[in-house]
Amino acid sequence: MELILVVVGAILVTAIAHRRGMEPALIIVVIGSVVSFLPGFEPPELDSHILLTVVLPPLLYSAALDFSFPTFFRNIRPILGLGVGLVVVTAFTVAAVSAWLVLVPLTFGLALVLGAIVAPPDAVTAVAVGRKLGLPKRVMAILTGESLINDAAALTLFSIAVAQVAGSHTFIENPFLLFGYSATVGPVVGALLGYVTLWIRKHLDNPGLETVQGLVVPFAAFITAEELHASGVLAVVVAGFVVGNGAMSAGYQTRLQERYVWNSVDVLLEAFVFAYIGLHLRFVLQDLNEAHESLTVVAVASVIVLLIVLVIRPLSVFLMFGRNKLSRHVESKFSVPVPDGARGALGRRDRKPKARWRRMIDRRSLSWRENVVVSWTGMRGVVTLAAAAAIPATTAVGEPFPERATIQAIAFAVSVGTLLIQGWTLPVLIRRLNLSRFCDDHAADREEELKAERVVHDAADEVLDAFEADPPDGLDPRVVTEIRAVIARHSQDADEMPDPEALTKRAAVFSGLYRDVLAAQRGALITERDEGRIEDEAVRAMLERLDLQEAGVSARLESRL
């Protein structure tokens, strides 16, 4: 009953925050924290492992479903730099400073647990703000891709550090080999489950069952990978990529249902996690008192960790992106072409053509304004709070996990602090930098929309031309012309379409041709997107239009029965 009340309350707060243009996550945490101090209040309790297993997989899977793998691959360099490199740097920097300062009695192992917890930014808030304000598409792609893999790096470090502190045995003792094993086997598990899911869907042919089966996939991928001691996060992400890119083989009803179902799941889980953690604030502070920890000392330690988290991302972003820009500038300034066969320190020769997969990688540098925005999107959220709650209560020998309450309190302060400082200032920063594509790239956006429209029109014309050139036997030429004209008008009027109950050859030909046109249009859009000739956002918008068009036509046909 308590969990239901938490969910209902979190949804109400989310609705109010959206109506007033405020950040729901922050408001939910603040209200939950206030409620935790009410006399006689007892918070709902969940097992720490359940929290990660139930909350994280669907959030990651939903994001991967809506993210194009070709877009992910084109931006793989900054995504890996931010999602893996920056997470590792942040975790070890926080660990080194926390252990060195000795403000709270943290060994390096305990400090690494803290560092792994606060290392991964939650891009959900940043992506939501960026989408509303119209951040450039490449920046949005980098932030979304980062959010898909940074959790894997952080949680792998977290599990290794917790195992070292708790004295529990890991599958592979060497942490580097364990990291490599986890990063290899996890994606394999996710890919296998993704292809199995697509195979099952081909045989279900039932939108309701397909949607329900899709709800099981992230949990199955996460649990299976974790049972094999691999990265459940990467398994979920890869499964989402596979199922998302194979969604065109499903029916339009399945795609439309899944889109709205996963949006609802995202809102529900994010609201619940922030409310759950906020409701435990008072009890975390009580645990600190019982452990005889000074709240002042813990507060100072929290501020120091927060400052590290706020500073290290901008420094790392400008080092990563600035170094690439500087190296290209030096190469272009000092490198000169040399004759074939000649060699020289400053000379350069024509190299062999790059492999196709290497040519797909986008090597352009971000502008300084884009770098500033990326460097300020480090808000911590669901993963940090859930990982803090997932610290085991006892070690392998049954003793209390050392400094558990201290680590949880610092993680809570860092999450709330980044949401307060960065979450509220990021929209102002984007506006001040005038980075919105709604101002600068409106013409470019419209051009992408026109490209998508030309692709679907050309694909339809190709199918219709082939149909008219080789019509089915026994079909009157006038009927052929009529069918082409109706479909060419995108079937806007159901009254012009044949009665589905009338099992005539005209009705059968029309139905088959209409499906062929839609399949060709969708296939052409996917091909253009994968080749990098159309932006993913424009393709997804057009695919949704085709699904809604098919749904509208089908609904009008059914209403005539």
WOCORUR-V847685 format. One record per backbone hydrogen bond with DSSP energy under -1.0 kcal/mol. NH is the residue of the N-H (numbers start at 1). CO is the residue of the C=O. If there is no record, write none. Layout:
{{NH | CO} {NH | CO}}
//
This chain:
{{5 | 1} {6 | 2} {7 | 3} {8 | 4} {9 | 5} {10 | 6} {11 | 7} {12 | 8} {13 | 9} {14 | 10} {15 | 11} {16 | 12} {17 | 13} {18 | 14} {19 | 15} {20 | 16} {21 | 18} {22 | 17} {27 | 23} {28 | 24} {29 | 25} {30 | 26} {31 | 27} {32 | 28} {33 | 29} {34 | 30} {35 | 31} {36 | 32} {37 | 34} {38 | 35} {41 | 38} {51 | 47} {52 | 48} {53 | 49} {54 | 50} {55 | 51} {56 | 52} {59 | 55} {60 | 56} {61 | 57} {62 | 58} {63 | 59} {64 | 60} {65 | 61} {66 | 62} {67 | 64} {72 | 68} {73 | 69} {74 | 70} {75 | 71} {76 | 73} {79 | 75} {80 | 76} {81 | 77} {82 | 78} {83 | 79} {84 | 80} {85 | 80} {86 | 81} {88 | 84} {89 | 85} {90 | 86} {91 | 87} {92 | 88} {93 | 89} {94 | 90} {95 | 91} {96 | 92} {97 | 93} {98 | 94} {99 | 95} {100 | 96} {101 | 97} {102 | 98} {106 | 104} {111 | 107} {112 | 108} {113 | 109} {114 | 110} {115 | 111} {116 | 112} {117 | 113} {118 | 114} {122 | 379} {127 | 123} {128 | 124} {129 | 125} {130 | 126} {131 | 127} {132 | 128} {133 | 129} {134 | 130} {135 | 130} {140 | 136} {141 | 137} {142 | 138} {143 | 139} {144 | 140} {145 | 141} {146 | 142} {147 | 143} {150 | 146} {153 | 149} {154 | 150} {155 | 151} {156 | 152} {157 | 153} {158 | 154} {159 | 155} {160 | 156} {161 | 157} {162 | 158} {163 | 159} {164 | 160} {165 | 161} {166 | 162} {167 | 163} {178 | 174} {179 | 175} {180 | 176} {181 | 177} {182 | 178} {183 | 179} {184 | 180} {185 | 181} {186 | 182} {188 | 184} {189 | 185} {190 | 186} {191 | 187} {192 | 188} {193 | 189} {194 | 190} {195 | 191} {196 | 192} {197 | 193} {198 | 194} {199 | 195} {200 | 196} {201 | 197} {202 | 198} {204 | 200} {205 | 201} {210 | 206} {211 | 207} {212 | 208} {213 | 209} {214 | 210} {215 | 211} {217 | 213} {220 | 216} {221 | 217} {222 | 218} {223 | 219} {224 | 220} {225 | 221} {226 | 222} {227 | 223} {228 | 224} {229 | 226} {230 | 225} {231 | 182} {235 | 231} {236 | 232} {237 | 233} {238 | 234} {239 | 235} {240 | 236} {241 | 237} {242 | 238} {243 | 239} {244 | 240} {245 | 241} {246 | 242} {249 | 246} {250 | 247} {255 | 251} {256 | 252} {257 | 253} {258 | 254} {259 | 255} {260 | 256} {261 | 257} {262 | 258} {263 | 259} {264 | 260} {265 | 261} {266 | 262} {267 | 263} {268 | 264} {269 | 265} {270 | 266} {271 | 267} {272 | 268} {273 | 269} {274 | 270} {275 | 271} {276 | 272} {277 | 273} {278 | 274} {279 | 275} {280 | 277} {281 | 278} {284 | 280} {285 | 281} {286 | 282} {287 | 283} {288 | 284} {289 | 285} {290 | 286} {291 | 287} {292 | 289} {293 | 288} {298 | 294} {299 | 295} {300 | 296} {301 | 297} {302 | 298} {303 | 299} {304 | 300} {305 | 301} {306 | 302} {307 | 303} {308 | 304} {309 | 305} {310 | 306} {311 | 307} {312 | 308} {315 | 311} {316 | 312} {317 | 313} {318 | 314} {319 | 315} {320 | 316} {321 | 317} {322 | 318} {323 | 319} {324 | 320} {325 | 321} {326 | 322} {327 | 323} {328 | 324} {329 | 325} {330 | 326} {331 | 327} {332 | 328} {333 | 329} {334 | 330} {335 | 331} {336 | 346} {338 | 348} {342 | 339} {348 | 336} {359 | 355} {360 | 356} {362 | 74} {371 | 367} {372 | 368} {373 | 369} {374 | 370} {375 | 371} {376 | 373} {377 | 374} {385 | 381} {386 | 382} {387 | 383} {388 | 384} {389 | 385} {390 | 386} {391 | 388} {395 | 399} {396 | 166} {398 | 395} {401 | 393} {404 | 401} {407 | 403} {408 | 404} {409 | 405} {410 | 406} {411 | 407} {412 | 408} {413 | 409} {414 | 410} {415 | 411} {416 | 412} {417 | 413} {418 | 414} {419 | 415} {420 | 416} {421 | 417} {422 | 418} {423 | 418} {426 | 422} {429 | 425} {430 | 426} {431 | 427} {432 | 428} {433 | 429} {435 | 430} {437 | 134} {439 | 436} {440 | 436} {441 | 437} {445 | 441} {446 | 442} {447 | 443} {448 | 444} {449 | 445} {450 | 446} {451 | 447} {452 | 448} {453 | 449} {454 | 450} {455 | 451} {456 | 452} {457 | 453} {458 | 454} {459 | 455} {460 | 456} {461 | 457} {462 | 458} {463 | 459} {464 | 460} {465 | 461} {466 | 462} {467 | 463} {468 | 464} {469 | 465} {470 | 466} {475 | 472} {480 | 476} {481 | 477} {482 | 478} {483 | 479} {484 | 480} {485 | 481} {486 | 482} {487 | 483} {488 | 484} {489 | 485} {490 | 487} {491 | 486} {496 | 493} {497 | 494} {502 | 499} {503 | 501} {504 | 502} {508 | 504} {509 | 505} {510 | 506} {511 | 507} {512 | 508} {513 | 509} {514 | 510} {515 | 511} {516 | 512} {517 | 513} {518 | 514} {519 | 515} {520 | 516} {521 | 517} {522 | 518} {523 | 519} {524 | 520} {525 | 521} {526 | 522} {527 | 523} {528 | 524} {529 | 525} {530 | 526} {531 | 527} {532 | 529} {533 | 528} {539 | 535} {540 | 536} {541 | 537} {542 | 538} {543 | 539} {544 | 540} {545 | 541} {546 | 542} {547 | 543} {548 | 544} {549 | 545} {550 | 546} {551 | 547} {552 | 548} {553 | 549} {554 | 550} {555 | 551} {556 | 552} {557 | 553} {558 | 554} {559 | 555} {560 | 557} {561 | 558}}
//
